[in-house]
Amino acid sequence: MLVTRGFESARAAGRGCVAAIGNFDGLHLGHQAILAALARRRRNAALPAVVVTFEPHPREYFAPQAAPARLMRLRDKAEALAAMAVDELRVLRFDSALSAWDGGTFIDRVLDRALGAKHVVIGEGFRYGQGRRGDVALLRAEGARRGFWVDELPPHEIGGRPVSSTRVRAALAAGRLDEAQALLGRDYRISGRVIAGERLGRRLGFPTANLRLHRRVSPVAGIFAVRVSGAGAERLAGVASVGTRPTVGGVEWLLEVHLFDFAGELYRRRLAVDFIARLRDEVHYPDLATMTAQMREDAREARALLEARG
């Protein structure tokens, strides 16, 4: 899959594409319905499929201190989209200039001139342009004038409510991982490269692989039963902590993973951590001995839970 940035055309003049537009944070089942429609249009039109997204998320640009937790980093989003037969991910920098465009300018600069879109797929209620005043009516009117069709898909619902990134975040924050899995169609995952740590876990008998979160806010926090893939292994069982490690005076948010029955070297390897169940909150302990005793209990509970689930 090609990853491009900005507004220059990446295709031969006149070839065009089918396009989907959105933030696609988390790639939940609602997003997957849009991408399935995009794939159908791709096959029917024999044109490349392009996903248009924004970096940073518009809410991060307008209110960085109040922006919601990101479910997925751009790299993870790109890898997932590549596996869904998307031909190009077009990343538009969301800044003061882009935020000032009206709906007509967005259509002209992005859909027409940059992409040459022949078909556009969006979710219901999609808004764009300055003040979010651009809507599907404008898209369809401009499409009729410029030669592209617009599909507006109804919400994908579970339990009588639309699936959304907001619902996924709420489920994760509350530790309802089964609900998050139902909304995502898969276990919630965080990926990253293992960094050097202080080796405290190794000294305590619980060696960990440490991953930076690279997020303003983490969508998950606490202690979890997990399965880990990477470094030549698939879905190894383990226990993980997401937090700041208050007992040892930590400040940076980290994902620390202890793998059961594994003795290999993981430093600088890229791992994918699937969150299966939340065990408890992160706690400040009075001393390392008390913390280590709780770590043993967490490991026992996580191992038993994962073995029961198979």
Buried (B, 14 or more C-beta within 10 A) or exposed (E): BEBBEEBEEBBEEEEBBBBBBBBBBBBBBBBBBBBBBBBBBBEEBEBBBBBBBBBBBBBBBEEEEEBBBBBBBBEBBBBBBBEBEBBBBBBBEBEEEBBEBBBEBBBBBBBBEBBBBBBBBBBEEBEBBBEEEBBBEBBBEBBEEBEBBBBBBEBBEBEEEBBBBEBBBBBBBEBBBEBBBBBBEBBBBBBBBBEEBEEBBEEBEBBBBBBEBEBBBBBBBBBBBBBBBBBEBEBBBBBBBBBBBEBEEBEEBBBBBBBBEBEEEBEEBBBBBBBBBBBEEBEEBEEBEEBBEBBEEBBEBBBEBBEEEE
